Amino acid sequence: MSFAAVDIIRTKRDKGVLSDAQIDWVVDAYTRGVVADEQMSALAMAILLNGMTPGEIARWTAAMIASGERLDLSKVGRPTVDKHSTGGVGDKITLPLTPLVAALGAAVPQLSGRGLGHTGGTLDKLEAIPGFGTKLTNEQFTEQLRTVGAAICAAGEGLAPADRKLYALRDVTGTVEAIPLIASSIMSKKIAEGTGALVLDVKFGSGAFMRDVADARELARTMVELGKAHGVTTVALLTDMDVPLGRAVGHSVEVEESLEVLAGGGPADVVELTLALAREMLDAAGLRDADPQAALADGRAMDAWRAMVRAQGGDPEAPLPVAGEVEQITADRDGYLAGLDAYAVGVAAWRLGAGRARKEDPVSASAGIILHRKPGAAVRAGDVIMELRAEDAARLPAALEVARGAVMIADAPPGPRKLILDRIS
Ligand code: URA
C-alpha cells in the first residue's frame, strides 16, 4: 500500500493517530529514500509536539526492526542478556558489568555507540586500550559470545538502518528529545540485536539526556512495554545523574577506574550500580544463584575482561595513554562540597578533547577529569577538588572555566542522595 507523505504529516500535525499501514509505509519509504529528509523532519517534529499512542510506538518500533536484519543468537549456547544506559557523565558501567555477567554464565551481546555532546561513548572508552577493535562481523560477534560470553562492539550496518538514518536527521532538526522516538530508537536496536533479556539504566538529572525524573520514568515505562511486547524480558532502573559516576570522566581514565572495580575495588557508587545492574541481568537471564560480588572479589570478572579484550585484538596488559597537561581546581573556602554538576563536568571533559562536536570527529583517549572529592566531603580552602588532563594545553582554559562552575561549596553537608531511585518492570 502506498501513501502520500504529506497526508501522514498532516494527520500527526492535527493530533491524529497513524494507522499501522501508514507507519509501515513511512518508515520503509524513508529508509529507501522515497520519503525525503524534509518530510521526515516535519513528521518527527509533529511526533515530538503531539506524541504517539502506545499502539503507534509499538508499530513504529516494529517497522524500524523490520528495516534491517534481526540477529539469531541461538547458537551462543548461554542465556543472553544486555544492558543499555541512556547515557551520562562518568558512566563506564558497561566496562566492568559486561565481563562480570559473562563470568557468571550469561552471554552479553553489547552493541554500543560513541559519545556525542557531553556524554561519553563506550566504544571511545574501549579504543583507549591499545589494539582493541570495535568492529566485529555478525559471525565473530556470535562466536565470541559463545566462547567468551562478552563482546562489546559497534552495531553493524544491517541492524535497524531506519534508525541510523532517522537518528542522524533528528540530531540536526531538534527532534532528539521526543520520548516515542527515543524509545523506539533504542529498543529497535536492542530487539534486532537478538538479546533474550534487557536491563535498562534510565538516567535523570543534569548530566542525563532526560533532566526531569517524570520524563525518565515515562521513557523507562515505554521501553519496558516495548521489550515485553517483542518477547524480550525487560526491566529498568531509574538512576541519578546529577553528579558524575565515580571519580573518572574521560576514556583512558574511565578504563583505569573500571579495572579497579574488576580488581574488587573502585568507587562506591560505581560498584553499587554495577552490582545492582548485574543482579538484574542475572535474574532476567534465569541465573538467580550467581553472586556478582564474589566474582569481582575473586578475579573471575577480571579474567573474563582479559579474555574479551584479547578476543577483540587488545592488549589487557598494555599501559593506557596518559595526558601530559594538567591543571587543578581547588576549594576557594572551607565548607562541604554540596554539589558537583554532572553536565558542567561533562562539558569540561568534552572541551579537554574527550568529546566530539560531529560524529566523525576524533577524540583524545587520554583527556579527562579526575574528581578528588565527591559531594558530601568536608573541604578546606586550597584542597584539590578535581584535576583536568589534556593532551593539548590550549584546551585547558575553556575547560577550567566551565569546570569551576560545577563546584558548589556550602557551610553544611548536602542531604543523602539515592543513586537508584526506582525499578520498573
Ligand atoms: N540513543 C539512541 O539510540 N536513540 C535515541 O533516540 C536517543 C539515544
Boltz pocket constraint, residues with backbone or C-beta under 6 A from the ligand:
constraints:
  - pocket:
      binder: B
      contacts: [[A, 86], [A, 167], [A, 176], [A, 181], [A, 182], [A, 183], [A, 185], [A, 186]]
      max_distance: 6.0
